[in-house]
Amino acid sequence: MAGEFDLIDRIRARTVARGDVVLGIGDDAALLQPPAGMQLVVAMDALNAGIHFPHDTAPADIGWKALAVNLSDLAAMGATPAWCTLSLSLPEPDAAWVDAFLDGFDALARAHAVALVGGDTTRGPLSVCVTVFGFVAPGRALCRAAARVGDDIWVSGTPGDAAAALAQWRAGGTRDPVLRGRLDRPTPRVALGLRLAGLAHAAIDISDGLLADLAHVCGASGVGAEIDVDALPVSDALHAAAPDPDTRRARQASGGDDYELCFTAPAAAQHAIVDAAAGASTRVTRIGRIVEGDAVDARTGDAAAWRPASGGYRHFQD
Amino acid sequence: MAGEFDLIDRIRARTVARGDVVLGIGDDAALLQPPAGMQLVVAMDALNAGIHFPHDTAPADIGWKALAVNLSDLAAMGATPAWCTLSLSLPEPDAAWVDAFLDGFDALARAHAVALVGGDTTRGPLSVCVTVFGFVAPGRALCRAAARVGDDIWVSGTPGDAAAALAQWRAGGTRDPVLRGRLDRPTPRVALGLRLAGLAHAAIDISDGLLADLAHVCGASGVGAEIDVDALPVSDALHAAAPDPDTRRARQASGGDDYELCFTAPAAAQHAIVDAAAGASTRVTRIGRIVEGDAVDARTGDAAAWRPASGGYRHFQD
């Protein structure tokens, strides 16, 4: 069986090359050359087996998702990804598992020219922790505190798909591969985030659920929000999986793990937003507006006010 | 019981303030301003309960050690620490545990003016993953590949203490608090590393054991090494815990978790090294020299050649 150093060699052999990596995997630390005048953008997220992904998730999908959830944080800041580090805890040093994990991790790393520059492999319960590094020009980052009264609220993609996949998995019945793909291989909206920087006001990625994450934006910005839940785009797969409107609305408004972007922008920027989304080949939909107050008000087209049963997903339940 | 967001608030409330942190904990990612012209130095290490520390380790000691092992990597590069991120997996959201953990983590962070700028808290088996960021001027980093034939080999502190503590813990008998302190609260040799940058050639921190880590330096540099094991300084506590010379030598030469620095420097730099160590208030000892070849030869003063039973510690055993 392979030892720790063999695993590190396997990982190093597949790393993306970048000119700004002075010294990558193999020393006590990595040496990196940040571009002059740019701010460094850093996010770190861990995925634990059974908590953040079902135990039957394919290793390649775990690799993809571990990087995707972190790139999604850079996307929500409007940053250009550059480097990452990886800490991998495995119950045993399984080279075949690591190779499969790297198939997914590297596919996404190459798509975004992200170099893996360091980290460690350790024995322990299956867990993947990634730190990502990107750049943004000063003053152009999309921050949660930047929403303004009168802003339109937008969302990318079709939120709710990942939650529908998780519900199917929990129920143990029919499982739609399209929905499962949205849970296991979320698409970080990096291209969209880059085009929104300097154009949109606030942004956040949807990991805890649209309403919960929008509430974070409102809290940080000192504003409220009105959302038309029925304005949220519905994927065909979600429509088929959740024909009951209230179930579907719950998935869309409160389901986590979508890693779509929710962002706010001045009403005058509507055409520019649509152009930016087209340039990023990403669907965006206007779903509400920022108002005075401190509440997130979720309404439907045919009811006075629809309220989700839960304010969102928490890793730690009270 | 506190939820995830309460834990994050507790962590944020105790963070060190730095002027180069544009945006810290609380957004999708941190925004940081690296100093112009410097290289960024990044290391990431995870500690898992039962693997990297005994289950009975105090939370404050876990907090200290999680940061210490990472700062030790920066020290081994000769870098100035600046920022860190923290991913904390806990079986349950225990606010008292987190407060105690932060007591140790913050004590070390403040000592080195390191700002915690992001990360996450998740549910899962107890595990702590830290990424640290520092700076070094181009060309001044201490790299493993820089050892040259004829260099002196030096070590800081008194290696073997941590391994002796672990042996006592495993045996379940008398436990020396001095040794246990060296296991639980290692001192990252940051001040020494900073003074060695531009003076020493190669450096590494001793996490896997002196001989194993020195072998990494030799492998990266394409050289061999001769070590006089009996030249290694012995702490009073280690002397009392391991009166048998061979047991003591095994702790010193092959015991991990000391986080002392092993470094090489030209013979002409001996006085400068001693001055640098005095300036950093850190004991250093010359223990051998770099030679041609590819082997690490460990000798004693009174025997032809003493060989350790094991080449060092691995998290993953073959």
Interface residues (C-beta under 8 A of the other chain):
Chain A: M1 A2 G3 E4 F5 L7 V22 L23 G26 D27 D28 A29 A30 L31 L32 Q33 P34 A36 Q39 L40 V41 V42 A43 M44 D45 A46 N48 G50 I51 H52 S72 D73 L74 A76 M77 A79 W83 T85 L86 S87 S89 L90 E92 P93 V117 G118 G119 D120 T121 T122 R123 G124 P125 S127 C129 T131 V132 F133 G134 V136 P138 A141 C143 R144 A145 A203 I204 D205 A220 R314 H315 F316 Q317 D318
Chain B: M1 A2 G3 E4 F5 L7 V22 L23 G26 D27 D28 A29 A30 L31 L32 Q33 P34 A36 Q39 L40 V41 V42 A43 M44 D45 A46 N48 G50 I51 H52 S72 D73 L74 A76 M77 A79 W83 T85 L86 S87 S89 L90 E92 P93 V117 G118 G119 D120 T121 T122 R123 G124 P125 S127 C129 T131 V132 F133 G134 V136 P138 A141 C143 R144 A145 A203 I204 D205 A220 R314 H315 F316 Q317 D318
